[in-house]
């Protein structure tokens, strides 16, 4: 499935962090949508030139985060992807933070090959009590004729703690068995912070037949260990200038990282 979706085993999916969208507190109304599109276009060029296997759009800049998409930000997100997708030559995915149904809707509208979100569990989060809707999201995928679009389930949400006492292994198993995850993701406590290798191993041992990716904090120094346990990685912050989440992509950092990954593969 990984080769079918991403073209390689052990894929590296790079983030395209959109600047704050209309309707959010940090939106630059003077720069408008064109500034957002231009910023993302620069990142796409640097990531593709650096050799990443896939890219994923995310509205990382839309702080404070919300649990349900607003009409204006969802429309702006879709507009931006529509403007940019013609320049993308590798597989791409989408992720609306933190709304699984909106993420699926974006994937359907844009022709994305995969979608990432928190689909399962209940969380005590910075955004309040968090109760995702895997069934609603997957019903939308089916009703839209897009069961080919893969779903990536983050099972330990950033900025949140799970309610209840189930282990990570138990949550990984149930995400696949009961909620139909195609890929399971394991995260650190927040954007850019490292995944615990023991957590990645626990999830992989629980679901050996399902791909398990590291979702946050992967860098040049850790990628060898990550890929020795997991089946791939999503990389955002490490690819940015100075390793700063809010800056644009640094093409040299991308190339050094992907050269190392190529050697490992």
Secondary structure as UniProt FT lines:
FT   HELIX           2..6
FT   STRAND          11..17
FT   TURN            22..23
FT   TURN            25..26
FT   TURN            29..31
FT   HELIX           32..50
FT   STRAND          54..58
FT   TURN            60..61
FT   HELIX           71..84
FT   HELIX           85..87
FT   STRAND          91..95
FT   TURN            97..98
FT   HELIX           100..110
FT   STRAND          114..117
FT   STRAND          122..125
FT   TURN            126..127
FT   STRAND          128..131
FT   HELIX           134..143
FT   TURN            144..145
FT   TURN            147..148
FT   STRAND          150..154
FT   TURN            158..159
FT   STRAND          160..162
FT   HELIX           168..177
FT   TURN            178..179
FT   STRAND          183..186
FT   TURN            191..192
FT   HELIX           197..206
FT   TURN            208..209
FT   STRAND          211..214
FT   TURN            220..222
FT   HELIX           223..229
FT   STRAND          232..235
FT   HELIX           237..239
FT   HELIX           241..243
FT   TURN            245..246
FT   HELIX           251..264
//
